[in-house]
Amino acid sequence: MSENKVIVDESKIQNILSKNIEEIFIKENLEKKLRSGDVLRVKLGFDPTGPNIHIGRATILRKLKEFQDLGHTIIFIVGDFTAKIGDPSDKLEKRPMLTDEKIKENLLNYKKQVGKILDLEKVEFHYNSQWLSKLSFNEIIELAESFSVSQMAARRNFKERLDHGEEVSLREFLYPLMQGYDSLAVNADVEIGGFDQLFNLKAGRIVQKHFGKKEQDILTMTMLEGTDGRKMSTSWGNVINILDEPNDMFGKVMAMSDDLIVKYFTCVTDLSKENIKKISDEIVLGTLHPKEAKMQLASEIVKIFWDEESAITAKKNFEAVFSGGAVPENIEEVYVNGGTKLVDVLIYKKLISSKGEMQRLVKEGAIKNLVGDTKIDDRDFKIDETIVLKIGKKRFIKILVKG
């Protein structure tokens, strides 16, 4: 393959254009580009609003991998500057501004996480502070000329807030301008994002056109709900992060709503449409129990983000704990922040009465973590991964760590 040409594979092109796709703008242009054999500059930007990348975002990274496998150039932009502004997409209230210190903290493992999916040696990695922080006021005025106030005010979430008499700051109006400028700065041919990003992605086209450049095509992807059916949100503890340990990842999948099984198979795994339909039909007919379907789903997801051996081990560990009769099926589950003291959770959930009781139970070896079959031997034990506890003979609780 020439450095100036890419693989033209019709089946892979069709997969790019169809799998988990919500909308393509403009589809005819993108199809023509993909069949031309020319190298495309394909852009994706993430704001580091938190330290972890969850599998909802990972589905977008996996779409980038499809482009990368054909030989296209991947442009990954870390929005260290735009994170300060705060993306207003799908927000019904103003985002707080992040500090430089918090952004730096959130960025510590970003490349490691992206590297679980993309070949980083073949990725252009940029931070948008490289150009956005250097714009003069004159340049910002010129950039602002590309949009009208009426265009911004018509944006759905802005309109809803304005209709309800709620505040929309000028800072929020700047966000799509900045993301659009990113596309100009890296000369993007294609930009990918979640469906909630459509306004921001189209801003890239508007800004490019305003400055006399070719307009990027847009590819938006289906949004993946959190494990409880609500929007995926770290604050709600309904996320699966791509750096979650295999046992933790497996357990989170098993705890998800049955209604999401088919969608997670579709959006997250590499199973064919035919296999996924077979699983869906069997669940509807009652020939496949949702628990068994989730066991397969959990194995597939762990295999993708870790490896097959980790998936096999995680499944065995789960079966040993939950299928061996060691844990009641109606075990209570609670989500906590990483680093939370176990004693505080047990007192809050009224499983123990005091720190004194905690000390006694630890001394007697009466608190057992069934994941890994170990005893809690520290009264100040801190929770950093999913644990399933048996306290004495009859008390059980499953504690999961929020994203």
QUINOR-V870028 format. One line per field, one symbol per residue. ss: DSSP state (H for helix, E for strand, C for the rest). burial: I if it has 16 or more other C-alpha atoms within 10 Angstrom, else O. Layout:
ss=???
burial=???
//
This chain:
ss=CCCCECCCCHHHHHHHHHCCEEEEECHHHHHHHHHHCECCEEEEEECCCCCCCEHHHHHHHHHHHHHHHHCCEEEEEECCCHHHHCCCCCCCCCCCCCCHHHHHHHCCCHHHHHCCCCCHHHEEEEECHHHHCCCCHHHHHHHHCCCCHHHHHCCHHHHHHHHCCCCCCHHHHHHHHHHHHHHHHHCCCEEEEEHHHHHHHHHHHHHHHHCCCCCCEEEEECCCECCCCCECCHHHCCCCECCCCHHHHHHHHHCCCHHHHHHHHHHHCCCCHHHHHHHHHHHHHCCCCHHHHHHHHHHHHHHHHCCHHHHHHHHHHHHHHHHCCCCCCCCCEEEECCCEEHHHHHHHCCCCCCHHHHHHHHHHCCEEECCCCEECCCCCCEECCCEEEEECCCEEEEEEECC
burial=OOOOOIIOOOOOIOOIIOOIIOIIIOOOOIOOIIOOIIIIIIIIIIIIIOIIIIIIIIIIIIIIIIIIOIIIIIIIIIIIIIIIIIIIIOOIOIOOOIOOOOIOOIIOOIOOIIOIIIOOOOOOOIIIIOOIOOOOOOOOOOIIOOIOOOOIIOOOIIIOIOOOOOOIOOOIIIIIIIIIIIIIOIIIIIIIIIIIIIOIIIIIIIIIOIOOOOIIIIIIIIIIIIIIOOOIIIOOIIIIIIIIIIIIIIIIIIOIOIOIIIIIIIIIIOOOOOOIOOIIOOIOOOOOOIOOIIIIIIIIIIIIIIOOOIIOOIIOIIOIIIOOOOIOOOOOOOIIIOOOIIIIIIOOOOOIOOOOOIIOIIOOIIIIIIIOOOIIIOIIOOIIIIIIIIIOOOOIIIIIIII
//
